[in-house]
Amino acid sequence: DAYEQLNRALFDHRLPQCLITLQRRARSYGYFSGDRLDRRDGARCDEIALNPVHFRDRSDLETLATLTHEMVHLWQHHFGRPGRARYHNREWADAMLKIGLHPSHTGQPGGREPGDTVSHYIIPDGLFERAATSLIASGFRILWRDVSGKANTTASSGARSSRGGRRVKYACPICGLSAWSRAGAALKCAAHDAVLTPVG
C-alpha cells in the first residue's frame, strides 16, 4: 500500500511493481537490488529490502523515508544512469532532493550528498513529508516489528558470556560504530544521534 501511494504521489506512478522483502542485513535500514528475481516464465523483478529490526526504534515516517530512498534507486535503475556498485551519484542525489529527501552521508544537514554510503534526512514540508504524513493520517501503520529489539529476548549468536549474563554486540546503523553491552541496553552514537542496534 505504501509503495503504491508513494509511487503515485512522488513518481507519477511511473515505477514498475517490485518485490518488497524483509532482510536483517547488519547496519542497514534497507537496500535496492535491480532485476534480482526472476519468475519461471522468465519475467524479471526488482527487490526493495527493509530491515524489520529497525521498525521498533524508528517511526513509521522514518521507515517510509527509507522505502522512498530505495524507490529512488529503483527509479534510477529504470529511467536514469546509476553509479557504480553502491555509489550514490549526483543524478540520484538530485532526484532525492526533488521529492523532499536530502541526501547526506551522516543523515544530518551538512553531510556529503553523493558517495558510497549515503543516508538522508526529511526536508520539512517537502513532497515526501506531505505524502507520507497524509498516508499515516489515513490510518497506515507498520504493525509488525522484529522481536530482537525487545529487552527480554535471548542474545543473538554473536553474544558473549560474562559474569553478569549475556553480552550483545551493538552497532550504529550509519557509521558502524560498535560496542558490547548487556541485552536490552539503550546505546546511542553521539556523532549521528542514532540508536545502536543489535548485530550478529
PyRosetta script that sets phi, psi and omega in degrees:
from pyrosetta import init, pose_from_sequence

init()
pose = pose_from_sequence("DAYEQLNRALFDHRLPQCLITLQRRARSYGYFSGDRLDRRDGARCDEIALNPVHFRDRSDLETLATLTHEMVHLWQHHFGRPGRARYHNREWADAMLKIGLHPSHTGQPGGREPGDTVSHYIIPDGLFERAATSLIASGFRILWRDVSGKANTTASSGARSSRGGRRVKYACPICGLSAWSRAGAALKCAAHDAVLTPVG")
pose.set_psi(1, -45.2)
pose.set_omega(1, -179.3)
pose.set_phi(2, -63.3)
pose.set_psi(2, -44.5)
pose.set_omega(2, 179.7)
pose.set_phi(3, -58.9)
pose.set_psi(3, -46.6)
pose.set_omega(3, -178.7)
pose.set_phi(4, -61.5)
pose.set_psi(4, -46.5)
pose.set_omega(4, -176.6)
pose.set_phi(5, -70.4)
pose.set_psi(5, -38.8)
pose.set_omega(5, 178.1)
pose.set_phi(6, -71.0)
pose.set_psi(6, -34.5)
pose.set_omega(6, 175.9)
pose.set_phi(7, -60.4)
pose.set_psi(7, -44.2)
pose.set_omega(7, -179.2)
pose.set_phi(8, -68.2)
pose.set_psi(8, -44.8)
pose.set_omega(8, -173.7)
pose.set_phi(9, -75.6)
pose.set_psi(9, -33.8)
pose.set_omega(9, -171.3)
pose.set_phi(10, -111.0)
pose.set_psi(10, -21.7)
pose.set_omega(10, -174.6)
pose.set_phi(11, -125.1)
pose.set_psi(11, 16.6)
pose.set_omega(11, -179.2)
pose.set_phi(12, 53.5)
pose.set_psi(12, 30.6)
pose.set_omega(12, 177.2)
pose.set_phi(13, 59.7)
pose.set_psi(13, 30.9)
pose.set_omega(13, -178.4)
pose.set_phi(14, -87.2)
pose.set_psi(14, -20.3)
pose.set_omega(14, -174.0)
pose.set_phi(15, -74.0)
pose.set_psi(15, 137.1)
pose.set_omega(15, 176.3)
pose.set_phi(16, -72.4)
pose.set_psi(16, 164.8)
pose.set_omega(16, 175.4)
pose.set_phi(17, -62.0)
pose.set_psi(17, 149.2)
pose.set_omega(17, 175.2)
pose.set_phi(18, -141.4)
pose.set_psi(18, 168.5)
pose.set_omega(18, 176.3)
pose.set_phi(19, -96.2)
pose.set_psi(19, 127.4)
pose.set_omega(19, 177.8)
pose.set_phi(20, -102.2)
pose.set_psi(20, 120.7)
pose.set_omega(20, -177.1)
pose.set_phi(21, -117.4)
pose.set_psi(21, 165.7)
pose.set_omega(21, 174.4)
pose.set_phi(22, -110.6)
pose.set_psi(22, 121.6)
pose.set_omega(22, -178.4)
pose.set_phi(23, -133.0)
pose.set_psi(23, 140.2)
pose.set_omega(23, -178.4)
pose.set_phi(24, -101.5)
pose.set_psi(24, 53.2)
pose.set_omega(24, 178.5)
pose.set_phi(25, -71.5)
pose.set_psi(25, 126.3)
pose.set_omega(25, -176.1)
pose.set_phi(26, -58.0)
pose.set_psi(26, 140.1)
pose.set_omega(26, 176.0)
pose.set_phi(27, 59.6)
pose.set_psi(27, 30.8)
pose.set_omega(27, -180.0)
pose.set_phi(28, -136.5)
pose.set_psi(28, 132.0)
pose.set_omega(28, 172.9)
pose.set_phi(29, -79.8)
pose.set_psi(29, -28.2)
pose.set_omega(29, -179.1)
pose.set_phi(30, 177.3)
pose.set_psi(30, 175.0)
pose.set_omega(30, 176.2)
pose.set_phi(31, -158.1)
pose.set_psi(31, 163.0)
pose.set_omega(31, 175.4)
pose.set_phi(32, -115.4)
pose.set_psi(32, 141.4)
pose.set_omega(32, 175.3)
pose.set_phi(33, -138.1)
pose.set_psi(33, 113.6)
pose.set_omega(33, -176.8)
pose.set_phi(34, -76.4)
pose.set_psi(34, 140.1)
pose.set_omega(34, 178.0)
pose.set_phi(35, 51.1)
pose.set_psi(35, 38.5)
pose.set_omega(35, -174.2)
pose.set_phi(36, -76.6)
pose.set_psi(36, -27.9)
pose.set_omega(36, -173.4)
pose.set_phi(37, -123.4)
pose.set_psi(37, 147.9)
pose.set_omega(37, 172.9)
pose.set_phi(38, -132.2)
pose.set_psi(38, 152.6)
pose.set_omega(38, -179.1)
pose.set_phi(39, -95.0)
pose.set_psi(39, 165.0)
pose.set_omega(39, -178.2)
pose.set_phi(40, -59.7)
pose.set_psi(40, -27.5)
pose.set_omega(40, 179.8)
pose.set_phi(41, -86.1)
pose.set_psi(41, 3.0)
pose.set_omega(41, 176.7)
pose.set_phi(42, 99.4)
pose.set_psi(42, -9.1)
pose.set_omega(42, 179.0)
pose.set_phi(43, -64.8)
pose.set_psi(43, 143.4)
pose.set_omega(43, -180.0)
pose.set_phi(44, -105.9)
pose.set_psi(44, 155.7)
pose.set_omega(44, -179.3)
pose.set_phi(45, -146.8)
pose.set_psi(45, 143.4)
pose.set_omega(45, 175.6)
pose.set_phi(46, -83.4)
pose.set_psi(46, 161.4)
pose.set_omega(46, 177.2)
pose.set_phi(47, -124.1)
pose.set_psi(47, 134.2)
pose.set_omega(47, 165.9)
pose.set_phi(48, -115.8)
pose.set_psi(48, 121.8)
pose.set_omega(48, 179.6)
pose.set_phi(49, -106.6)
pose.set_psi(49, 137.8)
pose.set_omega(49, 174.9)
pose.set_phi(50, -121.6)
pose.set_psi(50, 145.6)
pose.set_omega(50, -176.8)
pose.set_phi(51, -97.0)
pose.set_psi(51, 109.0)
pose.set_omega(51, -176.1)
pose.set_phi(52, -69.1)
pose.set_psi(52, -14.3)
pose.set_omega(52, 176.2)
pose.set_phi(53, -58.6)
pose.set_psi(53, -34.2)
pose.set_omega(53, -175.8)
pose.set_phi(54, -88.8)
pose.set_psi(54, -3.5)
pose.set_omega(54, 176.9)
pose.set_phi(55, -65.8)
pose.set_psi(55, -23.7)
pose.set_omega(55, -177.7)
pose.set_phi(56, -76.7)
pose.set_psi(56, -39.0)
pose.set_omega(56, -173.0)
pose.set_phi(57, -103.9)
pose.set_psi(57, 5.0)
pose.set_omega(57, 178.4)
pose.set_phi(58, -124.8)
pose.set_psi(58, 152.0)
pose.set_omega(58, 179.7)
pose.set_phi(59, -74.4)
pose.set_psi(59, 163.2)
pose.set_omega(59, 175.8)
pose.set_phi(60, -59.5)
pose.set_psi(60, -36.2)
pose.set_omega(60, 178.9)
pose.set_phi(61, -62.0)
pose.set_psi(61, -43.4)
pose.set_omega(61, 179.6)
pose.set_phi(62, -66.2)
pose.set_psi(62, -38.9)
pose.set_omega(62, 178.6)
pose.set_phi(63, -68.1)
pose.set_psi(63, -38.1)
pose.set_omega(63, 175.7)
pose.set_phi(64, -64.6)
pose.set_psi(64, -33.1)
pose.set_omega(64, 176.7)
pose.set_phi(65, -65.8)
pose.set_psi(65, -38.2)
pose.set_omega(65, 175.9)
pose.set_phi(66, -64.3)
pose.set_psi(66, -44.8)
pose.set_omega(66, 176.7)
pose.set_phi(67, -56.4)
pose.set_psi(67, -44.5)
pose.set_omega(67, -178.3)
pose.set_phi(68, -67.9)
pose.set_psi(68, -39.3)
pose.set_omega(68, 174.3)
pose.set_phi(69, -52.2)
pose.set_psi(69, -47.1)
pose.set_omega(69, -179.5)
pose.set_phi(70, -72.2)
pose.set_psi(70, -29.5)
pose.set_omega(70, 176.0)
pose.set_phi(71, -65.6)
pose.set_psi(71, -31.8)
pose.set_omega(71, 175.9)
pose.set_phi(72, -66.7)
pose.set_psi(72, -38.6)
pose.set_omega(72, 174.0)
pose.set_phi(73, -60.9)
pose.set_psi(73, -42.0)
pose.set_omega(73, 179.3)
pose.set_phi(74, -63.5)
pose.set_psi(74, -43.1)
pose.set_omega(74, 177.0)
pose.set_phi(75, -56.9)
pose.set_psi(75, -47.1)
pose.set_omega(75, -177.5)
pose.set_phi(76, -66.0)
pose.set_psi(76, -35.5)
pose.set_omega(76, 178.9)
pose.set_phi(77, -60.1)
pose.set_psi(77, -37.3)
pose.set_omega(77, -176.4)
pose.set_phi(78, -94.1)
pose.set_psi(78, -30.7)
pose.set_omega(78, -170.3)
pose.set_phi(79, -124.9)
pose.set_psi(79, -3.4)
pose.set_omega(79, -176.9)
pose.set_phi(80, -128.8)
pose.set_psi(80, -152.7)
pose.set_omega(80, -178.8)
pose.set_phi(81, -128.4)
pose.set_psi(81, 91.2)
pose.set_omega(81, -178.9)
pose.set_phi(82, -60.3)
pose.set_psi(82, 150.9)
pose.set_omega(82, 174.2)
pose.set_phi(83, -75.6)
pose.set_psi(83, 177.0)
pose.set_omega(83, 179.4)
pose.set_phi(84, -67.6)
pose.set_psi(84, 140.7)
pose.set_omega(84, 173.7)
pose.set_phi(85, 40.7)
pose.set_psi(85, -116.4)
pose.set_omega(85, -175.4)
pose.set_phi(86, -88.4)
pose.set_psi(86, 2.7)
pose.set_omega(86, -173.0)
pose.set_phi(87, -69.8)
pose.set_psi(87, 129.8)
pose.set_omega(87, 175.4)
pose.set_phi(88, -95.0)
pose.set_psi(88, 106.6)
pose.set_omega(88, -173.1)
pose.set_phi(89, -90.5)
pose.set_psi(89, -178.2)
pose.set_omega(89, -175.8)
pose.set_phi(90, -63.5)
pose.set_psi(90, -38.9)
pose.set_omega(90, 178.9)
pose.set_phi(91, -60.1)
pose.set_psi(91, -45.0)
pose.set_omega(91, 178.4)
pose.set_phi(92, -62.0)
pose.set_psi(92, -45.5)
pose.set_omega(92, -179.8)
pose.set_phi(93, -61.0)
pose.set_psi(93, -42.0)
pose.set_omega(93, 178.9)
pose.set_phi(94, -64.6)
pose.set_psi(94, -38.2)
pose.set_omega(94, 178.2)
pose.set_phi(95, -66.2)
pose.set_psi(95, -38.0)
pose.set_omega(95, 176.4)
pose.set_phi(96, -61.3)
pose.set_psi(96, -48.3)
pose.set_omega(96, -179.2)
pose.set_phi(97, -59.8)
pose.set_psi(97, -39.8)
pose.set_omega(97, -177.6)
pose.set_phi(98, -60.6)
pose.set_psi(98, -34.5)
pose.set_omega(98, -177.6)
pose.set_phi(99, -98.1)
pose.set_psi(99, 3.6)
pose.set_omega(99, 172.6)
pose.set_phi(100, 100.2)
pose.set_psi(100, 18.8)
pose.set_omega(100, 172.1)
pose.set_phi(101, -118.8)
pose.set_psi(101, 127.7)
pose.set_omega(101, -177.5)
pose.set_phi(102, -96.2)
pose.set_psi(102, 114.1)
pose.set_omega(102, 178.9)
pose.set_phi(103, -67.1)
pose.set_psi(103, 142.1)
pose.set_omega(103, -179.5)
pose.set_phi(104, -162.8)
pose.set_psi(104, 131.4)
pose.set_omega(104, -178.4)
pose.set_phi(105, -68.9)
pose.set_psi(105, -18.4)
pose.set_omega(105, 177.5)
pose.set_phi(106, -99.2)
pose.set_psi(106, -10.7)
pose.set_omega(106, -173.9)
pose.set_phi(107, 77.8)
pose.set_psi(107, 10.1)
pose.set_omega(107, -178.2)
pose.set_phi(108, -131.9)
pose.set_psi(108, 161.0)
pose.set_omega(108, 176.1)
pose.set_phi(109, -54.9)
pose.set_psi(109, 142.3)
pose.set_omega(109, 178.0)
pose.set_phi(110, 94.5)
pose.set_psi(110, -7.8)
pose.set_omega(110, -179.8)
pose.set_phi(111, -77.0)
pose.set_psi(111, 160.5)
pose.set_omega(111, 176.5)
pose.set_phi(112, -63.3)
pose.set_psi(112, 142.0)
pose.set_omega(112, -179.2)
pose.set_phi(113, -87.8)
pose.set_psi(113, -62.3)
pose.set_omega(113, 172.7)
pose.set_phi(114, -77.1)
pose.set_psi(114, 158.8)
pose.set_omega(114, 176.8)
pose.set_phi(115, 154.0)
pose.set_psi(115, 175.9)
pose.set_omega(115, -178.5)
pose.set_phi(116, -73.0)
pose.set_psi(116, -45.4)
pose.set_omega(116, -179.7)
pose.set_phi(117, -116.3)
pose.set_psi(117, 104.9)
pose.set_omega(117, -175.4)
pose.set_phi(118, -130.4)
pose.set_psi(118, 128.0)
pose.set_omega(118, 174.5)
pose.set_phi(119, -100.0)
pose.set_psi(119, -145.0)
pose.set_omega(119, 179.8)
pose.set_phi(120, -168.4)
pose.set_psi(120, 168.5)
pose.set_omega(120, 165.1)
pose.set_phi(121, -136.2)
pose.set_psi(121, 157.8)
pose.set_omega(121, -174.4)
pose.set_phi(122, -81.4)
pose.set_psi(122, 128.1)
pose.set_omega(122, 176.7)
pose.set_phi(123, -78.1)
pose.set_psi(123, 121.8)
pose.set_omega(123, -178.2)
pose.set_phi(124, -57.4)
pose.set_psi(124, 132.5)
pose.set_omega(124, 178.8)
pose.set_phi(125, 59.9)
pose.set_psi(125, 22.1)
pose.set_omega(125, 175.6)
pose.set_phi(126, -81.2)
pose.set_psi(126, 177.5)
pose.set_omega(126, -177.7)
pose.set_phi(127, -57.7)
pose.set_psi(127, -44.9)
pose.set_omega(127, -178.9)
pose.set_phi(128, -61.8)
pose.set_psi(128, -50.8)
pose.set_omega(128, -175.8)
pose.set_phi(129, -59.2)
pose.set_psi(129, -40.4)
pose.set_omega(129, 179.5)
pose.set_phi(130, -66.5)
pose.set_psi(130, -44.1)
pose.set_omega(130, -178.9)
pose.set_phi(131, -66.3)
pose.set_psi(131, -44.6)
pose.set_omega(131, -177.5)
pose.set_phi(132, -70.6)
pose.set_psi(132, -38.5)
pose.set_omega(132, 177.9)
pose.set_phi(133, -63.4)
pose.set_psi(133, -39.9)
pose.set_omega(133, 177.0)
pose.set_phi(134, -64.1)
pose.set_psi(134, -41.1)
pose.set_omega(134, 178.1)
pose.set_phi(135, -61.2)
pose.set_psi(135, -46.4)
pose.set_omega(135, 179.5)
pose.set_phi(136, -65.3)
pose.set_psi(136, -39.8)
pose.set_omega(136, 179.1)
pose.set_phi(137, -63.8)
pose.set_psi(137, -26.1)
pose.set_omega(137, -180.0)
pose.set_phi(138, -78.1)
pose.set_psi(138, -5.4)
pose.set_omega(138, 177.5)
pose.set_phi(139, 114.5)
pose.set_psi(139, -1.3)
pose.set_omega(139, 179.6)
pose.set_phi(140, -63.5)
pose.set_psi(140, 132.9)
pose.set_omega(140, 176.1)
pose.set_phi(141, -144.1)
pose.set_psi(141, 147.8)
pose.set_omega(141, 169.9)
pose.set_phi(142, -93.8)
pose.set_psi(142, 105.6)
pose.set_omega(142, -170.4)
pose.set_phi(143, -89.3)
pose.set_psi(143, -28.4)
pose.set_omega(143, -176.1)
pose.set_phi(144, -101.6)
pose.set_psi(144, 139.9)
pose.set_omega(144, -179.8)
pose.set_phi(145, -136.3)
pose.set_psi(145, 154.6)
pose.set_omega(145, 177.4)
pose.set_phi(146, -69.3)
pose.set_psi(146, 132.5)
pose.set_omega(146, -176.8)
pose.set_phi(147, -73.9)
pose.set_psi(147, -11.8)
pose.set_omega(147, -176.9)
pose.set_phi(148, -63.6)
pose.set_psi(148, -16.0)
pose.set_omega(148, 177.9)
pose.set_phi(149, -82.4)
pose.set_psi(149, -6.7)
pose.set_omega(149, -178.5)
pose.set_phi(150, -76.3)
pose.set_psi(150, 143.4)
pose.set_omega(150, -175.7)
pose.set_phi(151, -64.2)
pose.set_psi(151, -27.7)
pose.set_omega(151, -174.5)
pose.set_phi(152, -98.3)
pose.set_psi(152, 14.4)
pose.set_omega(152, 178.9)
pose.set_phi(153, -83.1)
pose.set_psi(153, 155.5)
pose.set_omega(153, 175.9)
pose.set_phi(154, -70.7)
pose.set_psi(154, 141.8)
pose.set_omega(154, -178.8)
pose.set_phi(155, -62.8)
pose.set_psi(155, 156.3)
pose.set_omega(155, -178.9)
pose.set_phi(156, -71.1)
pose.set_psi(156, 176.8)
pose.set_omega(156, -178.7)
pose.set_phi(157, -63.7)
pose.set_psi(157, -14.6)
pose.set_omega(157, 178.5)
pose.set_phi(158, -87.0)
pose.set_psi(158, 5.8)
pose.set_omega(158, -175.6)
pose.set_phi(159, -75.2)
pose.set_psi(159, 151.2)
pose.set_omega(159, 175.7)
pose.set_phi(160, -116.0)
pose.set_psi(160, 148.9)
pose.set_omega(160, 178.0)
pose.set_phi(161, -85.4)
pose.set_psi(161, 148.4)
pose.set_omega(161, 173.2)
pose.set_phi(162, -145.3)
pose.set_psi(162, 169.4)
pose.set_omega(162, -178.6)
pose.set_phi(163, -61.8)
pose.set_psi(163, -25.6)
pose.set_omega(163, -179.6)
pose.set_phi(164, -87.8)
pose.set_psi(164, 2.3)
pose.set_omega(164, -178.7)
pose.set_phi(165, 121.4)
pose.set_psi(165, -156.9)
pose.set_omega(165, -176.9)
pose.set_phi(166, -79.4)
pose.set_psi(166, 140.6)
pose.set_omega(166, 174.8)
pose.set_phi(167, -110.8)
pose.set_psi(167, 144.0)
pose.set_omega(167, -176.3)
pose.set_phi(168, -123.2)
pose.set_psi(168, 141.8)
pose.set_omega(168, 174.9)
pose.set_phi(169, -86.7)
pose.set_psi(169, 131.5)
pose.set_omega(169, 178.3)
pose.set_phi(170, -117.1)
pose.set_psi(170, 153.5)
pose.set_omega(170, 178.7)
pose.set_phi(171, -144.8)
pose.set_psi(171, 148.1)
pose.set_omega(171, 174.1)
pose.set_phi(172, -73.5)
pose.set_psi(172, 129.1)
pose.set_omega(172, -178.9)
pose.set_phi(173, -70.3)
pose.set_psi(173, -11.7)
pose.set_omega(173, -178.0)
pose.set_phi(174, -97.1)
pose.set_psi(174, -52.6)
pose.set_omega(174, -174.2)
pose.set_phi(175, -109.3)
pose.set_psi(175, -10.7)
pose.set_omega(175, 178.7)
pose.set_phi(176, 86.2)
pose.set_psi(176, 1.3)
pose.set_omega(176, 175.9)
pose.set_phi(177, -50.1)
pose.set_psi(177, 131.5)
pose.set_omega(177, -176.6)
pose.set_phi(178, -124.6)
pose.set_psi(178, 158.1)
pose.set_omega(178, 179.1)
pose.set_phi(179, -156.1)
pose.set_psi(179, 150.9)
pose.set_omega(179, 175.0)
pose.set_phi(180, -103.1)
pose.set_psi(180, 138.0)
pose.set_omega(180, 176.9)
pose.set_phi(181, -157.9)
pose.set_psi(181, -178.6)
pose.set_omega(181, 178.3)
pose.set_phi(182, -69.5)
pose.set_psi(182, 157.2)
pose.set_omega(182, 177.0)
pose.set_phi(183, -60.7)
pose.set_psi(183, 135.3)
pose.set_omega(183, 177.8)
pose.set_phi(184, 85.8)
pose.set_psi(184, 4.4)
pose.set_omega(184, 179.7)
pose.set_phi(185, -66.0)
pose.set_psi(185, 147.1)
pose.set_omega(185, 177.3)
pose.set_phi(186, -102.0)
pose.set_psi(186, 100.9)
pose.set_omega(186, -177.9)
pose.set_phi(187, -116.5)
pose.set_psi(187, 148.9)
pose.set_omega(187, -178.2)
pose.set_phi(188, -138.7)
pose.set_psi(188, 143.1)
pose.set_omega(188, 173.6)
pose.set_phi(189, -84.7)
pose.set_psi(189, 114.6)
pose.set_omega(189, -177.0)
pose.set_phi(190, -65.8)
pose.set_psi(190, -33.7)
pose.set_omega(190, -177.1)
pose.set_phi(191, -65.6)
pose.set_psi(191, -33.3)
pose.set_omega(191, -175.3)
pose.set_phi(192, -118.5)
pose.set_psi(192, 2.0)
pose.set_omega(192, -178.5)
pose.set_phi(193, 51.6)
pose.set_psi(193, 42.4)
pose.set_omega(193, -176.5)
pose.set_phi(194, -117.1)
pose.set_psi(194, 140.9)
pose.set_omega(194, 177.5)
pose.set_phi(195, -73.0)
pose.set_psi(195, 129.6)
pose.set_omega(195, 175.8)
pose.set_phi(196, -73.7)
pose.set_psi(196, 136.4)
pose.set_omega(196, -177.0)
pose.set_phi(197, -117.0)
pose.set_psi(197, 152.4)
pose.set_omega(197, -179.9)
pose.set_phi(198, -63.1)
pose.set_psi(198, 141.2)
pose.set_omega(198, 175.9)
pose.set_phi(199, -131.5)
pose.set_psi(199, 167.3)
pose.set_omega(199, 175.8)
pose.set_phi(200, 107.5)
pose.dump_pdb("model.pdb")
